[in-house]
Amino acid sequence: MITETNAVTFRQNLGEMINQVQYRHDSIVINKDGKPVAALIDARLFGRIRRMQDRFDTLATRMADAFATIPVEEGMAEIDRIVAEGRKR
């Protein structure tokens, strides 16, 4: 479950909210001035997110290296062509 709270309530109930995340594996989104600014999540979930980010960064680097010799305009034209083809189907 994802709970949203404001920063003041979060600060006042920090211990309870840590327990909520630790034992119930909930996540808490902390809002400031009505906008989300941070999240408290289970450490296992955070580990998974970090591993996924590392994998994404590795993949993005490999893709950038593979297409480094292709001019940007040419690459964008190819992407536009493929998207247009896909939309026709």
PDB file of N, CA, C and O in Angstrom, chain B, residues numbered from 101:
ATOM      1  N   MET B 101       0.838  -1.167   0.000  1.00  0.00           N
ATOM      2  CA  MET B 101       0.000   0.000   0.000  1.00  0.00           C
ATOM      3  C   MET B 101       0.893   1.243   0.000  1.00  0.00           C
ATOM      4  O   MET B 101       1.962   1.259   0.611  1.00  0.00           O
ATOM      5  N   ILE B 102       0.443   2.259  -0.682  1.00  0.00           N
ATOM      6  CA  ILE B 102       1.166   3.531  -0.722  1.00  0.00           C
ATOM      7  C   ILE B 102       0.359   4.569   0.047  1.00  0.00           C
ATOM      8  O   ILE B 102      -0.815   4.806  -0.237  1.00  0.00           O
ATOM      9  N   THR B 103       1.014   5.177   1.023  1.00  0.00           N
ATOM     10  CA  THR B 103       0.387   6.208   1.836  1.00  0.00           C
ATOM     11  C   THR B 103       1.024   7.544   1.488  1.00  0.00           C
ATOM     12  O   THR B 103       2.233   7.622   1.272  1.00  0.00           O
ATOM     13  N   GLU B 104       0.224   8.582   1.432  1.00  0.00           N
ATOM     14  CA  GLU B 104       0.765   9.926   1.235  1.00  0.00           C
ATOM     15  C   GLU B 104       0.577  10.717   2.520  1.00  0.00           C
ATOM     16  O   GLU B 104      -0.445  10.607   3.198  1.00  0.00           O
ATOM     17  N   THR B 105       1.586  11.515   2.837  1.00  0.00           N
ATOM     18  CA  THR B 105       1.523  12.347   4.038  1.00  0.00           C
ATOM     19  C   THR B 105       2.295  13.635   3.785  1.00  0.00           C
ATOM     20  O   THR B 105       3.091  13.721   2.850  1.00  0.00           O
ATOM     21  N   ASN B 106       2.054  14.621   4.616  1.00  0.00           N
ATOM     22  CA  ASN B 106       2.834  15.845   4.478  1.00  0.00           C
ATOM     23  C   ASN B 106       4.071  15.760   5.372  1.00  0.00           C
ATOM     24  O   ASN B 106       4.154  14.901   6.249  1.00  0.00           O
ATOM     25  N   ALA B 107       5.006  16.637   5.148  1.00  0.00           N
ATOM     26  CA  ALA B 107       6.293  16.582   5.844  1.00  0.00           C
ATOM     27  C   ALA B 107       6.145  16.724   7.355  1.00  0.00           C
ATOM     28  O   ALA B 107       6.857  16.059   8.107  1.00  0.00           O
ATOM     29  N   VAL B 108       5.238  17.573   7.807  1.00  0.00           N
ATOM     30  CA  VAL B 108       5.059  17.786   9.253  1.00  0.00           C
ATOM     31  C   VAL B 108       4.540  16.503   9.909  1.00  0.00           C
ATOM     32  O   VAL B 108       5.065  16.074  10.936  1.00  0.00           O
ATOM     33  N   THR B 109       3.523  15.898   9.324  1.00  0.00           N
ATOM     34  CA  THR B 109       2.965  14.653   9.874  1.00  0.00           C
ATOM     35  C   THR B 109       4.002  13.544   9.826  1.00  0.00           C
ATOM     36  O   THR B 109       4.099  12.739  10.751  1.00  0.00           O
ATOM     37  N   PHE B 110       4.770  13.501   8.757  1.00  0.00           N
ATOM     38  CA  PHE B 110       5.821  12.493   8.646  1.00  0.00           C
ATOM     39  C   PHE B 110       6.823  12.638   9.782  1.00  0.00           C
ATOM     40  O   PHE B 110       7.180  11.655  10.433  1.00  0.00           O
ATOM     41  N   ARG B 111       7.270  13.852  10.017  1.00  0.00           N
ATOM     42  CA  ARG B 111       8.239  14.113  11.086  1.00  0.00           C
ATOM     43  C   ARG B 111       7.668  13.723  12.452  1.00  0.00           C
ATOM     44  O   ARG B 111       8.374  13.152  13.284  1.00  0.00           O
ATOM     45  N   GLN B 112       6.404  14.029  12.677  1.00  0.00           N
ATOM     46  CA  GLN B 112       5.773  13.738  13.963  1.00  0.00           C
ATOM     47  C   GLN B 112       5.559  12.242  14.184  1.00  0.00           C
ATOM     48  O   GLN B 112       5.499  11.789  15.327  1.00  0.00           O
ATOM     49  N   ASN B 113       5.442  11.476  13.105  1.00  0.00           N
ATOM     50  CA  ASN B 113       5.130  10.054  13.209  1.00  0.00           C
ATOM     51  C   ASN B 113       6.206   9.167  12.585  1.00  0.00           C
ATOM     52  O   ASN B 113       5.914   8.067  12.116  1.00  0.00           O
ATOM     53  N   LEU B 114       7.429   9.640  12.581  1.00  0.00           N
ATOM     54  CA  LEU B 114       8.512   8.935  11.904  1.00  0.00           C
ATOM     55  C   LEU B 114       8.644   7.485  12.361  1.00  0.00           C
ATOM     56  O   LEU B 114       8.717   6.583  11.526  1.00  0.00           O
ATOM     57  N   GLY B 115       8.676   7.249  13.659  1.00  0.00           N
ATOM     58  CA  GLY B 115       8.846   5.887  14.173  1.00  0.00           C
ATOM     59  C   GLY B 115       7.750   4.952  13.692  1.00  0.00           C
ATOM     60  O   GLY B 115       8.023   3.834  13.253  1.00  0.00           O
ATOM     61  N   GLU B 116       6.516   5.411  13.775  1.00  0.00           N
ATOM     62  CA  GLU B 116       5.375   4.605  13.329  1.00  0.00           C
ATOM     63  C   GLU B 116       5.458   4.330  11.828  1.00  0.00           C
ATOM     64  O   GLU B 116       5.146   3.229  11.373  1.00  0.00           O
ATOM     65  N   MET B 117       5.875   5.323  11.075  1.00  0.00           N
ATOM     66  CA  MET B 117       5.948   5.158   9.621  1.00  0.00           C
ATOM     67  C   MET B 117       7.082   4.234   9.221  1.00  0.00           C
ATOM     68  O   MET B 117       6.953   3.480   8.257  1.00  0.00           O
ATOM     69  N   ILE B 118       8.189   4.279   9.944  1.00  0.00           N
ATOM     70  CA  ILE B 118       9.276   3.327   9.677  1.00  0.00           C
ATOM     71  C   ILE B 118       8.773   1.908   9.924  1.00  0.00           C
ATOM     72  O   ILE B 118       9.051   1.010   9.129  1.00  0.00           O
ATOM     73  N   ASN B 119       8.044   1.695  11.002  1.00  0.00           N
ATOM     74  CA  ASN B 119       7.475   0.368  11.277  1.00  0.00           C
ATOM     75  C   ASN B 119       6.520  -0.059  10.167  1.00  0.00           C
ATOM     76  O   ASN B 119       6.525  -1.217   9.750  1.00  0.00           O
ATOM     77  N   GLN B 120       5.715   0.861   9.698  1.00  0.00           N
ATOM     78  CA  GLN B 120       4.762   0.576   8.627  1.00  0.00           C
ATOM     79  C   GLN B 120       5.504   0.084   7.372  1.00  0.00           C
ATOM     80  O   GLN B 120       5.063  -0.856   6.712  1.00  0.00           O
ATOM     81  N   VAL B 121       6.612   0.721   7.060  1.00  0.00           N
ATOM     82  CA  VAL B 121       7.404   0.326   5.892  1.00  0.00           C
ATOM     83  C   VAL B 121       8.140  -0.981   6.159  1.00  0.00           C
ATOM     84  O   VAL B 121       8.177  -1.863   5.301  1.00  0.00           O
ATOM     85  N   GLN B 122       8.726  -1.104   7.347  1.00  0.00           N
ATOM     86  CA  GLN B 122       9.531  -2.284   7.666  1.00  0.00           C
ATOM     87  C   GLN B 122       8.691  -3.550   7.775  1.00  0.00           C
ATOM     88  O   GLN B 122       9.063  -4.584   7.221  1.00  0.00           O
ATOM     89  N   TYR B 123       7.581  -3.486   8.470  1.00  0.00           N
ATOM     90  CA  TYR B 123       6.821  -4.706   8.769  1.00  0.00           C
ATOM     91  C   TYR B 123       5.685  -4.970   7.792  1.00  0.00           C
ATOM     92  O   TYR B 123       5.345  -6.126   7.539  1.00  0.00           O
ATOM     93  N   ARG B 124       5.095  -3.918   7.241  1.00  0.00           N
ATOM     94  CA  ARG B 124       3.977  -4.112   6.306  1.00  0.00           C
ATOM     95  C   ARG B 124       4.410  -3.940   4.858  1.00  0.00           C
ATOM     96  O   ARG B 124       3.627  -4.165   3.935  1.00  0.00           O
ATOM     97  N   HIS B 125       5.671  -3.536   4.668  1.00  0.00           N
ATOM     98  CA  HIS B 125       6.231  -3.314   3.334  1.00  0.00           C
ATOM     99  C   HIS B 125       5.437  -2.279   2.540  1.00  0.00           C
ATOM    100  O   HIS B 125       5.347  -2.356   1.315  1.00  0.00           O
ATOM    101  N   ASP B 126       4.868  -1.316   3.251  1.00  0.00           N
ATOM    102  CA  ASP B 126       4.175  -0.207   2.615  1.00  0.00           C
ATOM    103  C   ASP B 126       5.208   0.814   2.133  1.00  0.00           C
ATOM    104  O   ASP B 126       6.384   0.735   2.486  1.00  0.00           O
ATOM    105  N   SER B 127       4.768   1.741   1.348  1.00  0.00           N
ATOM    106  CA  SER B 127       5.597   2.868   0.918  1.00  0.00           C
ATOM    107  C   SER B 127       4.888   4.144   1.339  1.00  0.00           C
ATOM    108  O   SER B 127       3.659   4.200   1.389  1.00  0.00           O
ATOM    109  N   ILE B 128       5.674   5.164   1.639  1.00  0.00           N
ATOM    110  CA  ILE B 128       5.104   6.435   2.081  1.00  0.00           C
ATOM    111  C   ILE B 128       5.669   7.546   1.201  1.00  0.00           C
ATOM    112  O   ILE B 128       6.884   7.711   1.097  1.00  0.00           O
ATOM    113  N   VAL B 129       4.786   8.295   0.577  1.00  0.00           N
ATOM    114  CA  VAL B 129       5.175   9.448  -0.231  1.00  0.00           C
ATOM    115  C   VAL B 129       5.018  10.683   0.650  1.00  0.00           C
ATOM    116  O   VAL B 129       3.960  10.913   1.236  1.00  0.00           O
ATOM    117  N   ILE B 130       6.078  11.467   0.733  1.00  0.00           N
ATOM    118  CA  ILE B 130       6.078  12.653   1.581  1.00  0.00           C
ATOM    119  C   ILE B 130       5.894  13.884   0.692  1.00  0.00           C
ATOM    120  O   ILE B 130       6.684  14.144  -0.215  1.00  0.00           O
ATOM    121  N   ASN B 131       4.834  14.625   0.977  1.00  0.00           N
ATOM    122  CA  ASN B 131       4.509  15.826   0.210  1.00  0.00           C
ATOM    123  C   ASN B 131       4.924  17.076   0.974  1.00  0.00           C
ATOM    124  O   ASN B 131       4.865  17.127   2.202  1.00  0.00           O
ATOM    125  N   LYS B 132       5.339  18.064   0.224  1.00  0.00           N
ATOM    126  CA  LYS B 132       5.647  19.375   0.798  1.00  0.00           C
ATOM    127  C   LYS B 132       4.956  20.394  -0.101  1.00  0.00           C
ATOM    128  O   LYS B 132       5.150  20.402  -1.317  1.00  0.00           O
ATOM    129  N   ASP B 133       4.160  21.239   0.506  1.00  0.00           N
ATOM    130  CA  ASP B 133       3.359  22.203  -0.246  1.00  0.00           C
ATOM    131  C   ASP B 133       2.494  21.510  -1.299  1.00  0.00           C
ATOM    132  O   ASP B 133       2.277  22.033  -2.392  1.00  0.00           O
ATOM    133  N   GLY B 134       2.002  20.309  -0.940  1.00  0.00           N
ATOM    134  CA  GLY B 134       1.105  19.565  -1.815  1.00  0.00           C
ATOM    135  C   GLY B 134       1.774  18.807  -2.950  1.00  0.00           C
ATOM    136  O   GLY B 134       1.086  18.204  -3.774  1.00  0.00           O
ATOM    137  N   LYS B 135       3.104  18.825  -3.009  1.00  0.00           N
ATOM    138  CA  LYS B 135       3.826  18.141  -4.081  1.00  0.00           C
ATOM    139  C   LYS B 135       4.720  17.050  -3.500  1.00  0.00           C
ATOM    140  O   LYS B 135       5.340  17.255  -2.457  1.00  0.00           O
ATOM    141  N   PRO B 136       4.797  15.886  -4.162  1.00  0.00           N
ATOM    142  CA  PRO B 136       5.666  14.824  -3.662  1.00  0.00           C
ATOM    143  C   PRO B 136       7.133  15.224  -3.773  1.00  0.00           C
ATOM    144  O   PRO B 136       7.591  15.666  -4.826  1.00  0.00           O
ATOM    145  N   VAL B 137       7.870  15.059  -2.656  1.00  0.00           N
ATOM    146  CA  VAL B 137       9.287  15.435  -2.655  1.00  0.00           C
ATOM    147  C   VAL B 137      10.203  14.278  -2.269  1.00  0.00           C
ATOM    148  O   VAL B 137      11.403  14.322  -2.541  1.00  0.00           O
ATOM    149  N   ALA B 138       9.646  13.239  -1.635  1.00  0.00           N
ATOM    150  CA  ALA B 138      10.467  12.114  -1.197  1.00  0.00           C
ATOM    151  C   ALA B 138       9.566  10.911  -0.952  1.00  0.00           C
ATOM    152  O   ALA B 138       8.341  11.022  -0.906  1.00  0.00           O
ATOM    153  N   ALA B 139      10.212   9.757  -0.796  1.00  0.00           N
ATOM    154  CA  ALA B 139       9.455   8.544  -0.486  1.00  0.00           C
ATOM    155  C   ALA B 139      10.257   7.694   0.484  1.00  0.00           C
ATOM    156  O   ALA B 139      11.485   7.637   0.411  1.00  0.00           O
ATOM    157  N   LEU B 140       9.560   7.044   1.382  1.00  0.00           N
ATOM    158  CA  LEU B 140      10.155   6.087   2.301  1.00  0.00           C
ATOM    159  C   LEU B 140       9.690   4.723   1.831  1.00  0.00           C
ATOM    160  O   LEU B 140       8.494   4.433   1.825  1.00  0.00           O
ATOM    161  N   ILE B 141      10.655   3.876   1.431  1.00  0.00           N
ATOM    162  CA  ILE B 141      10.306   2.568   0.905  1.00  0.00           C
ATOM    163  C   ILE B 141      11.102   1.483   1.606  1.00  0.00           C
ATOM    164  O   ILE B 141      12.123   1.751   2.239  1.00  0.00           O
ATOM    165  N   ASP B 142      10.626   0.269   1.487  1.00  0.00           N
ATOM    166  CA  ASP B 142      11.281  -0.907   2.046  1.00  0.00           C
ATOM    167  C   ASP B 142      12.696  -1.038   1.472  1.00  0.00           C
ATOM    168  O   ASP B 142      12.905  -0.793   0.284  1.00  0.00           O
ATOM    169  N   ALA B 143      13.652  -1.418   2.295  1.00  0.00           N
ATOM    170  CA  ALA B 143      15.048  -1.514   1.863  1.00  0.00           C
ATOM    171  C   ALA B 143      15.219  -2.532   0.733  1.00  0.00           C
ATOM    172  O   ALA B 143      16.043  -2.327  -0.159  1.00  0.00           O
ATOM    173  N   ARG B 144      14.453  -3.624   0.759  1.00  0.00           N
ATOM    174  CA  ARG B 144      14.555  -4.614  -0.326  1.00  0.00           C
ATOM    175  C   ARG B 144      14.093  -4.010  -1.653  1.00  0.00           C
ATOM    176  O   ARG B 144      14.717  -4.233  -2.691  1.00  0.00           O
ATOM    177  N   LEU B 145      13.010  -3.253  -1.617  1.00  0.00           N
ATOM    178  CA  LEU B 145      12.523  -2.598  -2.827  1.00  0.00           C
ATOM    179  C   LEU B 145      13.549  -1.594  -3.333  1.00  0.00           C
ATOM    180  O   LEU B 145      13.785  -1.497  -4.537  1.00  0.00           O
ATOM    181  N   PHE B 146      14.152  -0.854  -2.428  1.00  0.00           N
ATOM    182  CA  PHE B 146      15.179   0.101  -2.818  1.00  0.00           C
ATOM    183  C   PHE B 146      16.344  -0.611  -3.499  1.00  0.00           C
ATOM    184  O   PHE B 146      16.878  -0.118  -4.493  1.00  0.00           O
ATOM    185  N   GLY B 147      16.735  -1.755  -2.973  1.00  0.00           N
ATOM    186  CA  GLY B 147      17.804  -2.548  -3.590  1.00  0.00           C
ATOM    187  C   GLY B 147      17.449  -2.970  -5.005  1.00  0.00           C
ATOM    188  O   GLY B 147      18.280  -2.898  -5.910  1.00  0.00           O
ATOM    189  N   ARG B 148      16.208  -3.409  -5.193  1.00  0.00           N
ATOM    190  CA  ARG B 148      15.755  -3.804  -6.521  1.00  0.00           C
ATOM    191  C   ARG B 148      15.776  -2.617  -7.479  1.00  0.00           C
ATOM    192  O   ARG B 148      16.191  -2.750  -8.630  1.00  0.00           O
ATOM    193  N   ILE B 149      15.328  -1.460  -7.003  1.00  0.00           N
ATOM    194  CA  ILE B 149      15.323  -0.257  -7.842  1.00  0.00           C
ATOM    195  C   ILE B 149      16.747   0.104  -8.255  1.00  0.00           C
ATOM    196  O   ILE B 149      16.990   0.456  -9.409  1.00  0.00           O
ATOM    197  N   ARG B 150      17.687   0.018  -7.316  1.00  0.00           N
ATOM    198  CA  ARG B 150      19.084   0.345  -7.629  1.00  0.00           C
ATOM    199  C   ARG B 150      19.654  -0.614  -8.659  1.00  0.00           C
ATOM    200  O   ARG B 150      20.359  -0.189  -9.575  1.00  0.00           O
ATOM    201  N   ARG B 151      19.357  -1.916  -8.522  1.00  0.00           N
ATOM    202  CA  ARG B 151      19.851  -2.893  -9.499  1.00  0.00           C
ATOM    203  C   ARG B 151      19.253  -2.616 -10.881  1.00  0.00           C
ATOM    204  O   ARG B 151      19.949  -2.689 -11.894  1.00  0.00           O
ATOM    205  N   MET B 152      17.957  -2.298 -10.910  1.00  0.00           N
ATOM    206  CA  MET B 152      17.311  -1.985 -12.186  1.00  0.00           C
ATOM    207  C   MET B 152      17.926  -0.736 -12.800  1.00  0.00           C
ATOM    208  O   MET B 152      18.129  -0.680 -14.013  1.00  0.00           O
ATOM    209  N   GLN B 153      18.220   0.255 -11.989  1.00  0.00           N
ATOM    210  CA  GLN B 153      18.828   1.477 -12.496  1.00  0.00           C
ATOM    211  C   GLN B 153      20.212   1.190 -13.068  1.00  0.00           C
ATOM    212  O   GLN B 153      20.581   1.714 -14.120  1.00  0.00           O
ATOM    213  N   ASP B 154      20.978   0.350 -12.364  1.00  0.00           N
ATOM    214  CA  ASP B 154      22.302  -0.022 -12.865  1.00  0.00           C
ATOM    215  C   ASP B 154      22.188  -0.731 -14.213  1.00  0.00           C
ATOM    216  O   ASP B 154      22.957  -0.453 -15.133  1.00  0.00           O
ATOM    217  N   ARG B 155      21.225  -1.648 -14.325  1.00  0.00           N
ATOM    218  CA  ARG B 155      21.021  -2.361 -15.589  1.00  0.00           C
ATOM    219  C   ARG B 155      20.590  -1.395 -16.682  1.00  0.00           C
ATOM    220  O   ARG B 155      21.067  -1.486 -17.813  1.00  0.00           O
ATOM    221  N   PHE B 156      19.694  -0.472 -16.355  1.00  0.00           N
ATOM    222  CA  PHE B 156      19.245   0.513 -17.340  1.00  0.00           C
ATOM    223  C   PHE B 156      20.415   1.373 -17.797  1.00  0.00           C
ATOM    224  O   PHE B 156      20.582   1.606 -18.994  1.00  0.00           O
ATOM    225  N   ASP B 157      21.226   1.846 -16.856  1.00  0.00           N
ATOM    226  CA  ASP B 157      22.371   2.689 -17.206  1.00  0.00           C
ATOM    227  C   ASP B 157      23.337   1.937 -18.117  1.00  0.00           C
ATOM    228  O   ASP B 157      23.860   2.507 -19.075  1.00  0.00           O
ATOM    229  N   THR B 158      23.574   0.657 -17.823  1.00  0.00           N
ATOM    230  CA  THR B 158      24.451  -0.160 -18.654  1.00  0.00           C
ATOM    231  C   THR B 158      23.883  -0.302 -20.062  1.00  0.00           C
ATOM    232  O   THR B 158      24.602  -0.154 -21.050  1.00  0.00           O
ATOM    233  N   LEU B 159      22.587  -0.592 -20.142  1.00  0.00           N
ATOM    234  CA  LEU B 159      21.934  -0.730 -21.445  1.00  0.00           C
ATOM    235  C   LEU B 159      21.970   0.583 -22.225  1.00  0.00           C
ATOM    236  O   LEU B 159      22.265   0.586 -23.421  1.00  0.00           O
ATOM    237  N   ALA B 160      21.676   1.687 -21.560  1.00  0.00           N
ATOM    238  CA  ALA B 160      21.685   2.993 -22.226  1.00  0.00           C
ATOM    239  C   ALA B 160      23.085   3.322 -22.750  1.00  0.00           C
ATOM    240  O   ALA B 160      23.218   3.866 -23.846  1.00  0.00           O
ATOM    241  N   THR B 161      24.108   3.004 -21.997  1.00  0.00           N
ATOM    242  CA  THR B 161      25.486   3.243 -22.434  1.00  0.00           C
ATOM    243  C   THR B 161      25.816   2.395 -23.651  1.00  0.00           C
ATOM    244  O   THR B 161      26.418   2.881 -24.609  1.00  0.00           O
ATOM    245  N   ARG B 162      25.420   1.113 -23.613  1.00  0.00           N
ATOM    246  CA  ARG B 162      25.668   0.229 -24.759  1.00  0.00           C
ATOM    247  C   ARG B 162      24.971   0.746 -26.011  1.00  0.00           C
ATOM    248  O   ARG B 162      25.541   0.725 -27.102  1.00  0.00           O
ATOM    249  N   MET B 163      23.734   1.210 -25.847  1.00  0.00           N
ATOM    250  CA  MET B 163      22.994   1.737 -26.999  1.00  0.00           C
ATOM    251  C   MET B 163      23.655   3.006 -27.525  1.00  0.00           C
ATOM    252  O   MET B 163      23.795   3.178 -28.736  1.00  0.00           O
ATOM    253  N   ALA B 164      24.056   3.882 -26.633  1.00  0.00           N
ATOM    254  CA  ALA B 164      24.710   5.128 -27.054  1.00  0.00           C
ATOM    255  C   ALA B 164      26.006   4.827 -27.797  1.00  0.00           C
ATOM    256  O   ALA B 164      26.308   5.457 -28.810  1.00  0.00           O
ATOM    257  N   ASP B 165      26.767   3.864 -27.290  1.00  0.00           N
ATOM    258  CA  ASP B 165      28.016   3.483 -27.953  1.00  0.00           C
ATOM    259  C   ASP B 165      27.751   2.888 -29.334  1.00  0.00           C
ATOM    260  O   ASP B 165      28.471   3.175 -30.290  1.00  0.00           O
ATOM    261  N   ALA B 166      26.709   2.053 -29.430  1.00  0.00           N
ATOM    262  CA  ALA B 166      26.402   1.385 -30.700  1.00  0.00           C
ATOM    263  C   ALA B 166      25.965   2.375 -31.772  1.00  0.00           C
ATOM    264  O   ALA B 166      26.211   2.151 -32.957  1.00  0.00           O
ATOM    265  N   PHE B 167      25.322   3.462 -31.371  1.00  0.00           N
ATOM    266  CA  PHE B 167      24.815   4.430 -32.342  1.00  0.00           C
ATOM    267  C   PHE B 167      25.634   5.719 -32.387  1.00  0.00           C
ATOM    268  O   PHE B 167      25.205   6.706 -32.982  1.00  0.00           O
ATOM    269  N   ALA B 168      26.790   5.713 -31.771  1.00  0.00           N
ATOM    270  CA  ALA B 168      27.604   6.933 -31.668  1.00  0.00           C
ATOM    271  C   ALA B 168      28.039   7.478 -33.025  1.00  0.00           C
ATOM    272  O   ALA B 168      28.236   8.685 -33.165  1.00  0.00           O
ATOM    273  N   THR B 169      28.192   6.622 -34.017  1.00  0.00           N
ATOM    274  CA  THR B 169      28.675   7.083 -35.323  1.00  0.00           C
ATOM    275  C   THR B 169      27.549   7.562 -36.242  1.00  0.00           C
ATOM    276  O   THR B 169      27.814   8.090 -37.322  1.00  0.00           O
ATOM    277  N   ILE B 170      26.319   7.384 -35.826  1.00  0.00           N
ATOM    278  CA  ILE B 170      25.176   7.793 -36.652  1.00  0.00           C
ATOM    279  C   ILE B 170      24.804   9.227 -36.303  1.00  0.00           C
ATOM    280  O   ILE B 170      24.593   9.545 -35.132  1.00  0.00           O
ATOM    281  N   PRO B 171      24.721  10.098 -37.311  1.00  0.00           N
ATOM    282  CA  PRO B 171      24.331  11.488 -37.037  1.00  0.00           C
ATOM    283  C   PRO B 171      22.935  11.549 -36.398  1.00  0.00           C
ATOM    284  O   PRO B 171      22.063  10.748 -36.733  1.00  0.00           O
ATOM    285  N   VAL B 172      22.733  12.484 -35.495  1.00  0.00           N
ATOM    286  CA  VAL B 172      21.474  12.611 -34.760  1.00  0.00           C
ATOM    287  C   VAL B 172      20.293  12.733 -35.712  1.00  0.00           C
ATOM    288  O   VAL B 172      19.272  12.071 -35.523  1.00  0.00           O
ATOM    289  N   GLU B 173      20.424  13.569 -36.728  1.00  0.00           N
ATOM    290  CA  GLU B 173      19.310  13.773 -37.666  1.00  0.00           C
ATOM    291  C   GLU B 173      18.921  12.474 -38.348  1.00  0.00           C
ATOM    292  O   GLU B 173      17.737  12.187 -38.522  1.00  0.00           O
ATOM    293  N   GLU B 174      19.920  11.688 -38.736  1.00  0.00           N
ATOM    294  CA  GLU B 174      19.661  10.414 -39.405  1.00  0.00           C
ATOM    295  C   GLU B 174      18.967   9.438 -38.452  1.00  0.00           C
ATOM    296  O   GLU B 174      18.029   8.741 -38.840  1.00  0.00           O
ATOM    297  N   GLY B 175      19.427   9.398 -37.232  1.00  0.00           N
ATOM    298  CA  GLY B 175      18.819   8.512 -36.228  1.00  0.00           C
ATOM    299  C   GLY B 175      17.383   8.908 -35.935  1.00  0.00           C
ATOM    300  O   GLY B 175      16.507   8.049 -35.838  1.00  0.00           O
ATOM    301  N   MET B 176      17.137  10.205 -35.792  1.00  0.00           N
ATOM    302  CA  MET B 176      15.775  10.680 -35.519  1.00  0.00           C
ATOM    303  C   MET B 176      14.846  10.396 -36.695  1.00  0.00           C
ATOM    304  O   MET B 176      13.684  10.041 -36.499  1.00  0.00           O
ATOM    305  N   ALA B 177      15.354  10.551 -37.911  1.00  0.00           N
ATOM    306  CA  ALA B 177      14.549  10.254 -39.098  1.00  0.00           C
ATOM    307  C   ALA B 177      14.179   8.775 -39.122  1.00  0.00           C
ATOM    308  O   ALA B 177      13.049   8.426 -39.461  1.00  0.00           O
ATOM    309  N   GLU B 178      15.108   7.917 -38.772  1.00  0.00           N
ATOM    310  CA  GLU B 178      14.834   6.473 -38.737  1.00  0.00           C
ATOM    311  C   GLU B 178      13.792   6.144 -37.672  1.00  0.00           C
ATOM    312  O   GLU B 178      12.902   5.327 -37.908  1.00  0.00           O
ATOM    313  N   ILE B 179      13.895   6.767 -36.515  1.00  0.00           N
ATOM    314  CA  ILE B 179      12.900   6.544 -35.449  1.00  0.00           C
ATOM    315  C   ILE B 179      11.526   7.015 -35.919  1.00  0.00           C
ATOM    316  O   ILE B 179      10.534   6.313 -35.726  1.00  0.00           O
ATOM    317  N   ASP B 180      11.458   8.194 -36.532  1.00  0.00           N
ATOM    318  CA  ASP B 180      10.182   8.709 -37.047  1.00  0.00           C
ATOM    319  C   ASP B 180       9.579   7.761 -38.081  1.00  0.00           C
ATOM    320  O   ASP B 180       8.369   7.534 -38.089  1.00  0.00           O
ATOM    321  N   ARG B 181      10.424   7.210 -38.953  1.00  0.00           N
ATOM    322  CA  ARG B 181       9.960   6.289 -39.981  1.00  0.00           C
ATOM    323  C   ARG B 181       9.373   5.028 -39.363  1.00  0.00           C
ATOM    324  O   ARG B 181       8.309   4.566 -39.775  1.00  0.00           O
ATOM    325  N   ILE B 182      10.061   4.476 -38.382  1.00  0.00           N
ATOM    326  CA  ILE B 182       9.595   3.249 -37.735  1.00  0.00           C
ATOM    327  C   ILE B 182       8.294   3.496 -36.969  1.00  0.00           C
ATOM    328  O   ILE B 182       7.390   2.661 -37.001  1.00  0.00           O
ATOM    329  N   VAL B 183       8.196   4.626 -36.288  1.00  0.00           N
ATOM    330  CA  VAL B 183       6.975   4.964 -35.558  1.00  0.00           C
ATOM    331  C   VAL B 183       5.806   5.111 -36.528  1.00  0.00           C
ATOM    332  O   VAL B 183       4.714   4.607 -36.267  1.00  0.00           O
ATOM    333  N   ALA B 184       6.030   5.790 -37.629  1.00  0.00           N
ATOM    334  CA  ALA B 184       4.982   5.968 -38.633  1.00  0.00           C
ATOM    335  C   ALA B 184       4.528   4.622 -39.186  1.00  0.00           C
ATOM    336  O   ALA B 184       3.335   4.399 -39.393  1.00  0.00           O
ATOM    337  N   GLU B 185       5.481   3.732 -39.423  1.00  0.00           N
ATOM    338  CA  GLU B 185       5.159   2.379 -39.903  1.00  0.00           C
ATOM    339  C   GLU B 185       4.295   1.632 -38.900  1.00  0.00           C
ATOM    340  O   GLU B 185       3.307   0.993 -39.263  1.00  0.00           O
ATOM    341  N   GLY B 186       4.676   1.719 -37.652  1.00  0.00           N
ATOM    342  CA  GLY B 186       3.931   1.043 -36.585  1.00  0.00           C
ATOM    343  C   GLY B 186       2.519   1.584 -36.441  1.00  0.00           C
ATOM    344  O   GLY B 186       1.590   0.828 -36.154  1.00  0.00           O
ATOM    345  N   ARG B 187       2.353   2.855 -36.632  1.00  0.00           N
ATOM    346  CA  ARG B 187       1.029   3.463 -36.511  1.00  0.00           C
ATOM    347  C   ARG B 187       0.108   3.069 -37.662  1.00  0.00           C
ATOM    348  O   ARG B 187      -1.111   3.011 -37.497  1.00  0.00           O
ATOM    349  N   LYS B 188       0.692   2.800 -38.824  1.00  0.00           N
ATOM    350  CA  LYS B 188      -0.109   2.374 -39.977  1.00  0.00           C
ATOM    351  C   LYS B 188      -0.744   1.004 -39.733  1.00  0.00           C
ATOM    352  O   LYS B 188      -1.838   0.722 -40.224  1.00  0.00           O
ATOM    353  N   ARG B 189      -0.056   0.164 -38.980  1.00  0.00           N
ATOM    354  CA  ARG B 189      -0.552  -1.195 -38.722  1.00  0.00           C
ATOM    355  C   ARG B 189      -1.664  -1.116 -37.779  1.00  0.00           C
ATOM    356  O   ARG B 189      -2.240  -2.142 -37.416  1.00  0.00           O
TER     357      ARG B 189
END
